[in-house]
Amino acid sequence: MKAKKPITLIDSDKTGRPSRAEAEAAVRTLISWAGDDPDREGLRETPARVTRSYEEFFNGYAQDPVDLLARTFEETDGYDEMVVLRDIRFESHCEHHIAPILGKVHVAYLPDRRVVGISKLARVVEVYARRLQIQEKMTAQIANTIDEVLQPQGTAVVIEAAHQCMTTRGVHKPGVVMVTSRMLGAFRDNPPTRREFLELIGNPTNTGGNFT
């Protein structure tokens, strides 16, 4: 009688992404490593729940932020002043500890004939937030994408966020807010333009924001 072939969990898709079964098995391993029993009643469905949560937390990998900005409008009656979208709330995860990053993003651009629907700016923020991140990279990604696609006279992005990897572990310092910025074009080269933007978003260098 022929020996049965061993069953494995390897049924990854063509991109090399692990299967759902592999993801759930990994969660079971982490639960065991933490010291608990993944087969007890309260934890039995946890691997499936965590896997579904990850699909939501990290669905930014399945979206192209450039496509979101593809449709623009040129009927602006010559509008060439600053467009500012402030206080865009976001939730992301630190790529070092997979701990939450909670905060808000302020975005501005100076149109050069073309404008984009404001909801698209918020969606660009959301796409990059729903990936494993560090705040500095996320700031640059948002600004660079808007600047490259819309080709405005200038682009500015400021992010204010609290990092749970700093408040719930490690140094345990609650209430600390990290502020990052990227200024391109007129916002970098023209101090009055940059100053106007910072005044419009409430001068985040003095923030004491609460993101919990």
N, C-alpha and C positions, 0 to 999 in steps of 0.2 A: 504493500500500500504506500502510495506516494505521500511524503510529508507535506503538510499544508504550508503554503507560503505564509510567512509572518505578515500580519496586518500592520501597516504603518499609517501615520496621519498625514503623510506627504501627498497632498493633492493641490498644491499651489497652482495659481493661474499662470498664464504665460509670461506675465511681467515679473514673476519671481516672488510675488506677494504671498505670504503664508495663507493657508486656508482658515476658515472660521474655526474648524476643529483644532487646528494647531494653536490658534490664538487662545481658545478656551483652555486648552491643555497647559499653555504657558501661565495663565492666571491661576490654575489649580496648583501649579508648581510654586508660584509665589506665595499662595496662601499656606501651603505646607511649609515653605521656608520660613514664613513668619511665625510658625509654631501652632497653627490651628489645623483642624481637620476639614478639608474641602467637601467631605461627604456628609457632614452633619447637616441637620435640616436647614438651619439658617444660612448656610453657605452653599448649599447644593446648586442653586440657580445663579450664584454670584458670577461664575466665569462667563455665562451667557450674557448677564446684565452688563458686566464690564466691557465685553466685546461690543455690545450694542452702543454703549456710551462712547467708546473709542471711535466708532463710526461717525457719531455726531461731533465729538470734540475735534476730530482731524479730517473733516470732509473738505477742507481747503485744498488738500492734495488733488482732489478730483476736479477742481475748477481752474480755469485759466483767467487770471485777472485782466489780461490784455483784451480778451473778448468782451469783457464787461464794459470797456470804454470805447468800443468800436463805433457805436452810434453817437454821433455828435450833431450839434445844431449850429447853423451859421446865421440864422435870422435873429440877430441880437440888437439891431438898430444901433450898431457901433459901440455897444457896451464894452468897455475895456478896463473897468475898475476891478478891484479884488473880489473874488468869490471865496467865501469862508464857510466851512462847515465845522462847527465846534462841538465838543462834548459827545463824540461818537463813542458810546460805551462798548467795551470789548472784553472778551474772556479768552485767554490763550494759555499755553502750557510751556513752562521752562524746559528747554531741551536737555538741561543738565540733570534735573531731578523729576521731570514730568509733574511738577507742582504748578498750581494755578497762578497765572498772572492776571490781575484784575485792574482795569484802568479805563482811560478815555484818550481818544485821538482827536487832534485838531488838524484840519486840512485846509489849505488855501492855494489858489492859483490865480495868475493874472492872464486872462484869456488873450489869445491872438487870433481873432476872428471866430474861433470855435468854442462852444461850451458843451458841457455834458450834463445829463440829468443828475441831480444831486444824490439820488438814491444809489447811483452807480459808484460814487465815491465811497459811500458807506459800505457797499458790498465789496469793494476792493480791500478795505480795511478788514472786513470779515474773512475774506479768503486767506489773507496772510496770517490773521490771528488764529485761524483754525489749522495751524500747523505747529510742529514743535519749533520753538522760537527762542531767541534772545532779543531783548527790546531794541538794542542798537541795530540789528539786522532788519527787524520788522520796520523800523522807522525809515531806513534807507530803501527797502523794497517798495513801500507805499509811495514814497516821493519819486523814486526813479521810474516806476511804472507810469504814474500820472504824467510825469515830465516827458517821457519817451513817446507815449501814445498821443497825448493832447498837444504836445509841443507849444506850451504857453510861453509867455514872457518870463514867467517864474513860477516856482512851486515851493511850498513850505509845508512841513509836517512836524508837529510836536506831539509827543506821547508822554502822558503822566500815568504811572502805574505802580501798584504795590505787588511785590513778589512774595508768594507764600513760601517759597524755598528759603526766604530770609526771615519770615515771621513765625513759621511753625516748626522750623528745624534750624540747625546750625547756630547762628548767633542769636536767634529769637529776639528780633528787634521789630515789634509791631509799630505801625504808624509811619514807617519810612516810605517816602514816595520817590521813585526814580523818574527823572525828566530827561528825555532825549529829543534832539531836533535835527532836521536836515533842511537846509535852505539852498535853493538852486535858482540860477538866473537872477532876476531883479531882487529877490529876497536876500540873496547873498551879496550882491554888488551894491545895493542901494539901502543904506542904513535907515532912512525915513520909512521906506516901504516895509522893511523888517520890523521896525518899531511899531508901525501902525498895526501890523498883524498881531504882534505880541500883546498890544493894548486891547485889541478886539477879543482875544481869547482869555484875557484876564491876567496876563503876566504870570505864566506858570512857574517861573523861577521862584516865586514866593508862595507856591501852593502849600496848602495843608490838607489836601483832598482826602476824602474817605471813600475807599472803593470796596468795602466789605458789604 
